C-alpha cells in the first residue's frame, strides 16, 4: 500500500513537472543508515540498549535458575509428597513458568519501546540536518537511497550523504 502511494505520488509529481524547466529541478539522495551509524547519539543509543538488554537478561536468568532449583527439588521429593502437596507444588511450578514467559514477553516490549524512545530524537536531528541541506542546496526532494522506495536514480541525482554528515558534525 505504501509503495503504491509513493509510486502514485512520484507519477503525479512527474506529470506536474512536465511544464517546468527540467534544468531547475534538483533531486538528491542520502544514505540514512550510513549517516545514523556514525552519529555519536546512535552509538550511545546502542550502548544504552545493550545495557538494558543485559540487565533484563540477568533478571530472566535468575528467574530461570530459581525455577530449575524449584523443579529439581520437586523431582527429588515428589514421590514422598502427599497428593495435595504434590498438586500444590505442580501448580506453583506452572505459575512460575508462566511468570517467566510473561516476563520475557514484557522485556521484549520494553526493549522495543526503549529503542523507539531513544531513536526518536536521533531521527528528528537527522531529519533536521537533511532539511537544512535540502534548503541550502536548493533541492526539491531528497530521497532515502537505502529505503527501497527509490525506483530510479539518475546520474543527475546528487548524493548529499556527506553534506548531511558535515551538517551533523561527523565525518
C-alpha positions in Angstrom: 0.0 0.0 0.0 2.8 2.4 0.9 4.7 1.6 -2.3 1.6 2.2 -4.3 1.1 5.6 -2.6 4.7 6.5 -3.1 4.7 5.5 -6.8 1.4 7.4 -7.4 2.9 10.5 -5.7 6.0 10.3 -7.9 4.0 9.8 -11.0 1.8 12.8 -10.2 4.9 14.9 -9.5 6.4 13.9 -12.7 3.3 14.9 -14.7 3.1 18.2 -12.9 6.8 18.9 -13.6 6.5 18.4 -17.4 5.7 22.1 -17.8 8.6 23.2 -15.6 12.1 23.8 -16.8 13.8 20.4 -16.1 17.2 22.1 -15.5 15.8 23.9 -12.4 14.7 20.7 -10.7 17.3 19.4 -8.3 16.9 16.0 -6.7 19.2 14.3 -4.2 19.5 11.2 -2.1 21.1 10.3 1.2 22.1 7.0 2.8 20.2 7.4 6.1 21.5 4.3 7.7 25.1 5.2 6.9 24.7 8.6 8.5 22.9 7.2 11.5 25.5 4.6 12.2 28.3 7.2 12.5 26.2 9.5 14.7 27.5 9.6 18.3 23.9 9.6 19.6 23.2 6.4 17.7 26.3 4.7 19.2 25.2 5.8 22.6 21.7 4.5 22.0 23.1 1.1 21.1 25.2 1.1 24.3 22.1 2.1 26.3 20.0 -0.7 24.7 22.7 -3.3 25.3 22.9 -2.3 28.9 19.1 -2.5 29.3 19.2 -5.9 27.5 21.9 -7.2 29.8 20.0 -6.1 32.9 16.8 -7.8 31.7 18.7 -10.9 30.6 20.2 -11.2 34.0 16.8 -10.9 35.7 15.5 -13.6 33.4 18.5 -15.9 34.0 17.9 -15.5 37.8 14.3 -16.4 37.4 15.1 -19.4 35.3 17.7 -20.6 37.8 15.2 -20.3 40.6 12.7 -22.3 38.6 15.2 -25.1 37.8 16.0 -25.3 41.6 12.3 -25.4 42.4 11.8 -28.1 39.7 14.7 -30.2 40.8 13.6 -30.0 44.5 10.1 -31.2 43.3 11.5 -34.1 41.3 13.6 -35.2 44.3 10.7 -35.1 46.7 7.7 -35.8 44.5 7.3 -39.4 45.5 7.3 -38.7 49.2 4.8 -35.9 49.0 1.1 -36.3 49.6 -1.2 -35.9 46.6 -2.4 -32.5 47.8 1.1 -31.1 48.4 2.3 -32.6 45.1 -0.5 -30.8 43.3 0.3 -27.6 45.1 4.0 -27.8 44.1 3.0 -28.6 40.5 0.7 -25.6 40.5 3.5 -23.4 41.8 5.8 -24.7 39.1 3.3 -24.0 36.4 2.6 -20.5 37.8 6.4 -19.7 38.0 6.8 -20.9 34.4 4.0 -18.6 33.3 5.6 -15.7 35.2 8.9 -16.3 33.4 7.1 -16.4 30.0 5.2 -13.2 30.8 8.4 -11.5 32.0 10.1 -12.5 28.7 7.3 -11.1 26.6 7.3 -7.9 28.7 11.0 -7.5 28.3 10.7 -7.7 24.5 8.0 -4.9 24.6 10.1 -2.8 27.0 13.2 -3.1 24.7 11.2 -2.2 21.7 9.7 0.9 23.4 13.1 1.9 24.8 14.6 1.7 21.3 11.8 3.8 19.8 12.1 6.3 22.7 15.9 6.6 22.2 15.7 6.7 18.4 13.1 9.5 18.1 15.4 12.4 18.9 18.1 10.9 16.7 15.7 10.7 13.8 14.5 14.3 14.4 18.1 15.6 14.5 18.9 13.7 11.2 15.7 14.9 9.6 16.5 18.5 10.6 20.0 18.2 9.1 18.6 16.7 5.8 16.1 19.5 5.7 18.9 22.1 6.1 21.0 20.5 3.4 17.9 20.5 1.2 17.2 24.2 1.8 20.8 25.3 1.4 21.3 23.2 -1.7 18.0 24.2 -3.4 16.8 20.6 -3.6 13.2 19.8 -4.5 13.4 16.3 -3.0 15.9 14.3 -1.1 15.2 10.6 -1.2 16.4 7.9 1.2 18.7 5.9 -1.0 18.5 2.8 1.1 14.8 2.7 1.8 13.7 0.7 -1.2 11.3 3.4 -2.2 13.5 4.9 -4.9 12.5 3.3 -8.2 15.1 5.1 -10.3 18.1 7.2 -9.6 19.7 9.1 -12.4 23.2 10.4 -12.6 21.7 13.9 -12.0 20.6 13.0 -8.5 23.1 14.4 -6.1 24.3 12.2 -3.2 24.1 14.5 -0.2 25.2 11.9 2.4 28.5 13.7 3.1 26.8 17.1 3.4 24.3 15.7 6.0 27.3 14.2 7.9 29.0 17.6 7.8 25.9 19.3 9.0 25.8 16.9 11.9 29.5 17.5 12.6 30.6 13.9 11.8 32.8 12.7 9.1 
